[in-house]
Amino acid sequence: MAYIAESDIQNAIGLDQLIQLTDDTGAGVVGTNAVNAAIEYAQGTFEGYARTRYALPVPTTNKVISLNLDLAIFKLYQRRATLPEGVYKVAKDSHDAAIAFCKDVAAGKAGLDVPAAEEAATLPASPDNVLTDRDRIFSDSKLRGL
């Protein structure tokens, strides 16, 4: 499940800019393959960091959409790195900020805007044997030497 679509990118940067960044044939239309590759890059990068703390896919919230847009838009600008440095730098700065935030999410220093109740409902129960009720080998009395 993608967190963003081509229409989200178009709304963020405009149709003319999207065509300029993706039209490899000179046909004057959006290059769908380039857009899809940027969306896949954004989703893969985002989920690579988010998977350490959240069950995937996470709910599509404003923060999740924003992070994925920053990552995808940078990937599109990267294809045309010969564009004026100012525009590329803005996209790169947004990309770098998104990556830094994703790293903080993975490290537990930041969280997504996913409500705790939804998060708890989507996390699978732990199959860890440590949490079972079987008899303990090292009971309190055995640890005290009794």
C-alpha positions in Angstrom: 0.0 0.0 0.0 1.5 3.3 -1.1 1.1 6.3 1.3 1.0 8.8 -1.5 -0.2 8.9 -5.1 0.9 10.7 -8.3 -1.9 13.2 -7.6 -0.4 14.1 -4.2 2.9 14.9 -5.8 1.2 16.9 -8.5 -0.7 18.9 -5.9 2.6 19.6 -4.0 4.7 20.7 -7.0 2.3 21.4 -9.8 1.6 19.7 -13.1 4.2 21.6 -15.1 7.0 20.9 -12.7 6.0 17.2 -12.5 6.1 16.9 -16.3 9.5 18.6 -16.3 10.9 16.2 -13.8 9.5 13.0 -15.3 9.0 13.5 -19.1 12.0 11.6 -20.5 10.5 11.3 -24.0 9.6 14.9 -24.6 6.0 14.0 -25.1 4.8 16.7 -22.7 3.2 14.3 -20.3 4.0 13.0 -16.8 6.3 10.0 -16.9 4.4 7.5 -14.9 7.3 5.1 -14.5 9.5 7.8 -12.9 6.6 8.8 -10.6 6.0 5.2 -9.5 9.7 4.7 -8.9 9.9 7.8 -6.7 6.8 6.7 -4.8 8.3 3.2 -4.3 11.6 4.8 -3.1 9.7 7.0 -0.6 7.6 4.1 0.8 10.6 1.7 1.0 12.7 4.3 2.8 10.0 5.3 5.2 9.0 1.8 6.0 12.6 0.8 6.5 12.8 3.1 9.4 9.2 2.8 10.7 9.2 -1.0 10.8 11.4 -0.9 14.0 8.6 0.6 16.0 5.3 0.2 14.1 3.3 -2.5 12.5 3.2 -2.0 8.7 1.5 -0.5 6.9 1.0 2.4 9.3 -2.2 4.5 9.1 -1.9 7.2 6.4 -1.7 10.4 8.5 -0.7 13.9 7.6 2.9 13.3 8.9 3.2 10.0 7.0 2.1 11.6 3.8 4.4 14.6 4.4 7.4 12.4 4.9 6.7 10.3 1.9 6.1 13.4 -0.3 9.5 14.9 0.8 11.2 11.7 -0.1 9.5 11.2 -3.4 9.8 14.8 -4.6 13.5 14.7 -3.8 13.9 11.5 -5.9 12.2 13.3 -8.8 14.4 16.4 -8.5 17.5 14.1 -8.2 16.7 12.9 -11.7 17.2 16.4 -13.0 20.1 17.5 -10.8 21.0 20.0 -13.5 18.0 22.2 -12.5 18.9 25.4 -10.7 20.7 24.6 -7.5 18.2 26.6 -5.3 15.3 24.3 -6.2 17.3 21.1 -5.9 18.7 22.3 -2.6 15.2 22.9 -1.2 14.2 19.4 -2.2 17.4 17.9 -0.8 17.0 19.8 2.5 13.4 18.4 2.8 14.6 14.9 2.0 17.4 15.1 4.6 15.0 16.4 7.2 12.6 13.5 6.4 15.5 11.0 6.7 16.6 12.5 10.0 13.1 12.3 11.4 12.7 8.7 10.2 16.0 7.8 12.0 14.6 9.4 15.2 11.5 7.3 14.8 13.6 4.2 14.5 15.7 5.1 17.5 12.6 5.9 19.6 13.4 9.6 19.8 10.3 10.6 17.8 7.0 9.1 17.0 4.6 9.2 14.1 1.2 10.9 14.4 -0.4 7.5 14.8 -2.8 7.4 17.7 -1.8 5.0 20.5 -5.1 3.1 20.4 -4.7 2.3 16.6 -1.1 1.4 17.2 -1.9 -1.0 20.0 -4.7 -2.6 18.0 -2.5 -3.3 15.0 0.5 -4.7 16.8 0.5 -8.5 16.8 0.5 -10.4 20.1 4.0 -11.5 21.0 4.7 -15.2 20.5 7.7 -14.9 22.8 8.0 -17.9 25.2 9.2 -15.6 28.0 5.7 -14.4 28.3 4.1 -17.8 28.8 2.7 -19.2 32.1 4.8 -22.4 32.1 6.7 -23.3 35.3 9.8 -21.3 35.9 13.1 -23.1 36.1 14.6 -20.4 38.4 11.8 -19.8 40.9 12.3 -17.3 43.8 13.0 -20.2 46.3 15.6 -21.8 44.0 17.4 -18.5 43.5 17.6 -18.0 47.3 19.2 -21.4 47.6 16.3 -23.0 49.5 
